[in-house]
């Protein structure tokens, strides 16, 4: 068997024939020729038999390695005059537009990026981390199904930090498909408006429920763009609002104790934070003992803790919407009369979003799935800290949690 015939089978590149093979110091250069006669525009479906001219230099692509050898595919390409995009270098079937890597290589790197860390990928593939980010962007741009936004009925909207210093991504989750279907940089009203612009009025009118937190930006966008959808306020965020109020009271108590001449009480109170914020059933023996001491002491802090626990119990799951509505109203009334400023403020917030909280209970829709995916996203973004572009980080998120099915080279059916 001739070496060119062997490499035709080994590489499995569609639409080309191997013409020569050259071994160099640390790489294997494979010259190929395109079998087709018509020239294909890389940006659209236009094709022509007329050649504008021939590139004076070879085009090269990195292919999957053979052992310790890098494989470089080299070809002489022609240019064509596209009616829409002007003069362009013809497309090749084995690589994406404006990429220096073959499809097989990029699919392999994209898969590794969803499974392992930066150091492992760069050492194994011998490409830099910025190139990994660009590869992920290209794979997502090609593999993301444009029909993923069809048939959306209930969605969850949440933001996640992808980088320090308040760099956020807004992510939209399909509750039924259990996948992230859309994402963009930012977390303001305009960011979510961009999702609804892509969704269109007809599909936005089909939305029945949107779960979100209490942020004003997302609520405004949903009201303006999805008039038929019920805004469901995630109970987790409602409880978090009350828990934050408790923490404000705790800090105020701690500061009062620190100003006393006798620091004994302040030292005993120092470890009280977690016993107040954790669920009673999750407390350690020492934390439970501290909580009993706080109960005996009474005062504002114990009243704040009692209000927090009373509100949390409303969402234990054993109440129907009418019972939950009655208890929420009674809790708001009690918190408003508590003479605890943080809880008076929290009661106003709960009253403002009362209908959305009850809708989440009635429809049994919340952001639990979105929050679960966000935990996965946070793990991914830790690996993506080397990315300087939000598009690269978002591409990695869509590869891991989006409606994209990656196929490794050996899993793809041969032509």
N, C-alpha and C positions, 0 to 999 in steps of 0.2 A: 504494500500500500504506500502510495506517495505521501510525503509529509503534508502537502497542501490538502489532500483528501482527508487525512487524519485530523487536521486542525479544523476543517469544515465541520466534522462531526463533534469534535471536542468543544468548540466554541458555541456551536448552535445558534449563530447569529442569523436572523431572518433577512432575506433579500440581498445577501452578499455572497461572494465566493472568495475563498482565500487564494491569493496569487503568489505569496512569498512569505517565508518565516525567517526571522533573523534573531539569533541569541546575542544579547549584549551583556554588560557587566552584571546588572542585577535585574534586568527586565527582558521580556520577550516581545519583540515587535512583529506584529502580524499585518501584512499588507492585504487589503481586500478591495474588491471591485464590485460596484453595484450592478445587479443583474437587470434591473428595470431600465427601460429606455426613456420613459417619460420622467420629467422633473416635477417634483412635488413641492409646493410652497410649505414652509415649516409652520406657518401661522394660520393657514386656512386649507380648504379642500381643493384649491386651484391646482391644476396640473397642466403641463404643456410639453410638447416634444421639441420646442424651440429652445436652444441653449443661448443664453445671453453671452456668457464667456466662461472660462475655466479658472478656478482659483490658482494662483501661481505657487502656493504652498500646500503641503498636505494638512488635512484635518486629522486630529488624533483624539482617542477616547481611552480612558482607563477601563479595563474589563476586570472581571473577577480573577483573583490570583490563581496560579498553578504552583502549588507548593510555596517555595520561597521566592518564586519569580513573579514580578509584576507583569501583567499582560497589557500591552499597548496595541490598540487597533488603529491602523493608519489607512487613510483613503484619500484619493484625489477627487474633490467634488466640483461640480459645476454650479453656475448661477443662472437664475431665471428671472424674468421680468413679470412679477405678479401684477394683475390688474388692480388689486386693492392695496398691496403692501410694497409695491415697487420692486427694486432689484434685491433679491435674497439668495443666500446659499441654499441649495436644495436640501430637503429633509432626508434623514436616514431612518429606517424602520427600527433600528436597534438602539437608538438614543433619543432623548428628549431634546427639544429645542434649546439652544444656547447652553448645553451641558457638555462638560468634558469627560463625562462618564457614561458607560453603557447603561441601559435600563436594568439589566441583571445586577450590575454593581450597585446602582442606586436603590433598588428594591432590597438588596441585602443590607445595606447601610441603614436604611429607614427602619427595617425590622430590628436591627441591633440597637438603634437609638431608643426604641420603645422598651427594651429589655435590660439594658445594662448602662454603665456609667461612661462618662466622657473619656477617661484614661484608657479604658479597655477598648473602646471603639477606635480611638486614634492610633493606639499601638497596634491593634490587629489589622486595621485597614490601611495604615500609613497615609492617612489624609488628615488635614487639620480640622479643628472643631467648627470653624466658620463654614467650611465646605460641607460638613455634616448638616448644618442648619439650612444651607441653600438646597441641598439634596432633599431634605424633608419638605421644603416648600414646593419643589417641583413635583414630588410624588403626590402630595396632597392636591395640588392644582389639577393634576391629571386624574387622580383617583376619586375625588370627591363627587358624589352623585348629585347632579343638579336637582333631581327629583326628591331629595331628602326632605325638602320643606313641604312636599305635597301631603295632604291628609293630616296635618297637625291638628290635634283636638285639645290637648292639655300640655302645657309647657311649664318649665321652671326657669327662672332668670336669676342669675347670681353673678357676683364678681369675685375674682381671685387675684391675688398679687403674684406677678410673675418675676418681679425684681424688686430690690429694695428701693426706698425713697418714693413710695407711692406710685408704682407702675402697675397698672391693673389691666386685666382682661375681663370683658363681659362675655359670659357663656350662656347659651340657651340650650336646655335639655328637653328632649322629648320624653314625657313620662311613660308613654306606651312603648316606644322603641327602646327606652333605657339607654339612649346614646346622646352625646353632645352633637347637635346638628348645626350650630352656628357659633361664631366667636369673633370678637374684634377688640382692638385696643381701646382702653378707656372704660369709664363706668358712669357716664353722665347720660342725660336724656337724649342727646344727639346720637350717642353710640347705639342705644336701643332703637331709636328711630331708624337708623340705618338697617337694622334687622327687618323692621316692618316695611321699609321701602323695598327691600329684596323680596319679602314675602308677598307683597301686593295686597290690594284692598280685598280682593275676592277670597284669598286664602286666610287673610287676617280676620275676615268676617266669620270664618268657620271655627275660629278658636272659641272654646267653651270655658276654659279656665286657665289662669296664669298664676303660678305661685311665685312669691318673691318676698323680700324682706320689707322693712318699713321705710326704706329710703325714698325720698320724695322724687328723685330722678326717674326711677323705674316706674313708679306709680303714675306719674304724669304721662309718660310715654304710652303706657298700656291704656290709660283712659282716652288718650287722643287717637290711638291707632287701632285699638281692638274693642270697639263699643259693645260687642256682644259677649265678650269674655268676662267672667267673674274673677275679680282680683282676690286671690287667696293669700292671706298673710301667714307665713310660716309660724306655727306656734313656738318653735324653737327660738325665733327672734323675739317673740313677745315675752317669753320667759327670760331671755337674755336682758331685755330692757329692765325687768324687775330685779334681776340679779345684779346688774350694774348699779341700780339704786341702793341695794344692800351694801355693795362695796363702798359706795360713797359714805354711807353712815358708818361703816367699819373704820374707814380711814379717819373720819372726824373723831371717833372715839379713841382711836390710837393716838392721834395728835394731842387730845386732852390729857391722856394718861402720861404722855411723854413730858408734859409741862409740870407734872406734879413733882414736889421735892423727893418723895419716896418713889423710886423707880421699880419697886417690886411688882406692882400691878402691871406696869408696862411690859416687864419681862415675861410675866405669865401670859399676857395677851398677845405676845409677839407671834405665836404659832396658830392664832385663831382664824386666820384667813381661810385656810382650806377646810376646816371643820364647818365653817359657815357656808361656803360655796358648794361643797360636795353634797350629794344625796345622803340622807341619814344611814341608809343601808350600806353605803360604801365606805363609811368611816372606819378608821383603825381604832383600836382600843384607846390609845392616847387621845386621838381626836374626839372620840365619844366622851371621854372624861372631861376634856376642855369644854365641850358643848354643854355638859351638865353644869359645869361651873358658871358658864354664861347664863344659863337658864335661872340658876339660883340668884345670880346678881341682878337679873331683870334689866329694866331701863330701856332706853331707846334702841339699843342694839338688838335686844331680844325681841322687841316688838317688830323691828325691821325683818329679823329672821323669820318670825312667825308669818308675816305678810308674804315673804318670798315663798315659803313652803306651801302656804294656802293657795297661792296662785299656781304654783307648779302642779299641785294635785288636780287642778281642774283638767289638765291635759293627760291624765293617767290612762285614758282610753276607755273607761267604763261608764262614761256619761253620754247621753244623747245631746243633740244641739240645743234643745230647749233647756235642759238642765245646765249645760255649760253657759248658756246666755244668762240665766238667772244668777249663777255663781259669779260670773265675770262682773255683772252689774253690782252685786253685793260687795265684791272685792274692791271695785273702784270707789264705791261709797265709803267703805272702811278706810281705804288708803288715803282718800281725800280728807278724812277727819283725823288722820294719824298724827298730825302736827310734825311730820317728817317731810321736809321740803323735797328731797329726792323722790319719795313715794307719791307725793302730790303731783309732781311733774310726770312720773311714770303713769299715774292713773289717767291724766289728761291724754297721754299718748295712746294708752289702751282704748280709751273711749273713742278716740279719733279713728282707730283702725278696728273697732269692734266688729263691724260687718265683715271685713276681710278675714278676721280670725275665725268667726263663726262659719264663714263659707268654707274655710279649710277643714274645719271639723265636720261639716255637713257632707262635703264632697269627698272627704278623706284624701285630700291632695295637699301635699306640703313639699318643702324643699329637701326632704331627707335624702332622696335619691341624688339631687343636685349636690348636696353637701357631701354625700358619699363619693361622688365622682370628683368633687373638689379636693378631697383628701388624696385621691390618686393624682389629680392635677398638681397638687403641691409637691408631691414626691417627684413628678416629672420635671417641674420647673426648678427644683433643686439641682437636678442633673443638667438643666439648660442654662445655668447661670453664666456660662461662657458665651451665650448668644447675646449679641448686641441689638438684635432686631426682634420686635414683638411678633413679627410675622413668622420667624423661625420657631419661637416658643409656642405660638398658636398652632403651627403645623405639627409640632411634636405632640401637642395635646390632642389634635384631631386624629393623628395616627393611632394614639393609644386609646382614646375614649370616643372617637367619632365613628360614623358609619363607613369606614374604609376597611377593606379586607386585603391585607398584604399577602402576596404570594412570593415565596422564595423561588429562585431560578429552577430548582429541581422539582418544584410543585406545579410549574406551568406546563401546559400541554405543548408538545413540540409541533412546529408547523408541518 
